[in-house]
Amino acid sequence: MSTPAPQEQPTPPLPPLPPLPDDGLERWRLILGAPAERHTGPLGATAAARDAALDWLYGRDPNQRDRGVRRARPDTREGGDGASVVTAVDWLDDIHRLFPKETIERLERDAVERYEIHEIVTDPTVLERVEPNQTLLRAVLRTKHLMNPEVRVLARRIVEAVVRQLLERLQPRVRRAFTGARSRRPSRLPLARDFDFKGTVQANLKHYQPAERRLLIEQPRFHARTHRQLERWQLVLLVDQSGSMVDSVIHSAVTAACLWGLPGLTTHLIAFDTEVVDLSGDVTDPVELLMGVQLGGGTDIARAVDFAAGLIDQPRRAIVAVISDFFEGGDAYRLVRTVRRLVEQGTTVLGLAALDQEANPVYDRELGLRLANAGAQVGAMTPGELADFVAERLGR
């Protein structure tokens, strides 16, 4: 009699995941998607609503679906008599109810920039509800050509709100930069900002009380302020308006508005792609300026710098700031040659690299090096740092 063959033993189940708090399990489930539900358990009502909102957006990504991270769900919402299509308005309402502010801004940015859900900024119903922020401002500037007059009026609300926020942040720094530097001369005007600590200590050492280790102040000292000599200075801001430069266009418009009208300083704002447009006449209204900018197209930096050179009256009292990613579509040799000529005649030339969303400089480093070798100062500056630089130059 033959011995029966041993039967194959079933594969033991995978050990359970270590216990986590309920909110920890739900977070892992939201991160990993529906395939993780057999380990994490079903979601609660609030977490399920968050998951549906995430799937409405990220379920569009075929790469995530292929990896099993997220599965596409039909864009439906359970209604009274049946399902109805989930619109961008519904989705915005959901994410503002379900997520913290930082997450909302990230979701809105991905919706308009990664998945190009244009109705978020072209649907009047959405624009009436959306909370203005810089992500939506960028989206408005990129899609305003798709808007009818009614929608442009609503979109302008976003532009006005964000520009107002940026102006409120930058204007105090510009005012501080241009109020004047403290000099070595004493002042009789007792202002806290001009308090001379070292001079006060020296003038009152005779009143020091060693037993109590205390210095009595009878004669406080204060610095005087010099006055900035701003006569006959020019600042020419050349802003690349190619599609990748939208943040730089926004901040340049706001910076120019803050600098406009300072005594003795003439500010020019020039936008360029393959064409050059002088926007200086609109600097006092940055909202109107931004609504008129046409983003996209190629880049001819050499042509723009040639245009700036033609605006300069006194080379030694002029600053030309080129704000670009320096991926030149025109004649790079002509660009370097013009920059060298400007520097040799005494003009300060700044090459300001574009900044990404994490404020890291993004630019063609090879061309940047060539411009630096020609005498330009190449780097990256925030709008506030640019204002400080201009103020320091004009105060010499």
Secondary structure as UniProt FT lines:
FT   HELIX           22..32
FT   HELIX           34..36
FT   HELIX           37..40
FT   HELIX           45..58
FT   TURN            59..60
FT   HELIX           62..66
FT   TURN            67..68
FT   STRAND          76..78
FT   STRAND          83..85
FT   HELIX           88..98
FT   HELIX           101..109
FT   HELIX           110..114
FT   HELIX           119..122
FT   HELIX           124..129
FT   HELIX           134..143
FT   HELIX           144..146
FT   HELIX           149..177
FT   STRAND          182..186
FT   HELIX           192..194
FT   HELIX           197..203
FT   HELIX           205..207
FT   STRAND          208..209
FT   TURN            210..213
FT   STRAND          214..215
FT   STRAND          222..225
FT   TURN            231..232
FT   STRAND          233..240
FT   HELIX           243..245
FT   HELIX           246..259
FT   TURN            260..261
FT   TURN            263..264
FT   STRAND          265..272
FT   STRAND          276..278
FT   HELIX           280..282
FT   TURN            283..284
FT   HELIX           286..292
FT   HELIX           301..311
FT   HELIX           315..317
FT   STRAND          318..324
FT   HELIX           332..344
FT   TURN            345..346
FT   STRAND          348..355
FT   TURN            357..358
FT   STRAND          361..362
FT   HELIX           365..373
FT   TURN            374..375
FT   STRAND          377..379
FT   HELIX           383..394
//
